[in-house]
Amino acid sequence: MGSRFNPYDNNGGTCVAIAGTDYCVVAADTRMSTGYSILTRDYSKICQLADKCVLSSSGFQADIKALQKNLAARHLLGLLSLLSINICFDATPMIDCFLILLLHARPQIYQHQHNKQMSCPAMAQLLSNTLYYKRFFPYYAFNILGGLDSEGKGCVFTYDAVGSYERVGYSAQGTGSTLVIPVLDNQLKSPSPLLLPAKDAVTPLSETEAVDLVKDVFASATERDIYTGDRVEIVIINASGIRREYIELRKD
């Protein structure tokens, strides 16, 4: 009996994010696998969506790439009405080419229309709407959105595949998340969202301590999860901008 077609695959990997009082750390490994095969050891799972907002995703990388293109296009969508271009829905290749041109041009249309960059909470709602719209044939993507809110505080939003999301102090997604979350719970213990009065969902660690913790949890997860490894890409977002760090992990 032949195997049935499956439109999805899980390409593995682990994503982690920690929010602080004035920073956010988002990290992911660079290994992409299928089954017991490593497809590449140098694939970034982190996408910058705005000046102070990045998206990290684990799951089916084809769906993740489609989701990232969708979000970036919607961020720039005002240009379509600005240029008064009418495109027929049947002209799919032309739409794809036009969106690619938009993405490479990178004019911040949202900023032109609203006189400000899209904030991380606004991007979080946009991502939720995008995922929910596809709920009957969902993107096989498990996302963490991290950045700074309008007050300059770190924020982390964690998602399921169909757009349900929550603002938290830290989160992990992917094949190594079950190994990482217990360590983060032990070290950070974010306040419950049910507490009254509500408390800020930020962690008490300094930026340097948060980066060191991320390095530790990835080194530990790599020892137990065959889909996590090779290298960790760490993105640190603060008032001065975005910077990246890399550390090497096990290659086997």
Secondary structure, 3 states (H helix, E strand, C coil): CCCCCCCCCCCCCEEEEEECCCEEEEEEECCEEECCEEEECCCCCEEEEECCEEEEEEECHHHHHHHHHHHHHHHCCHHHHHHCCCCCCCCHHHHHHHHHHHHHHCCCHHHHHHCCCCCHHHHHHHHHHHHHHCCCCCCCEEEEEEEECCCCCEEEEEECCCCCEEEECEEEEECCHHHHHHHHHHHHCCCCCCCCCCCCCCCCCCHHHHHHHHHHHHHHHHHHCCCCCCEEEEEEEECCEEEEEEEECCCC
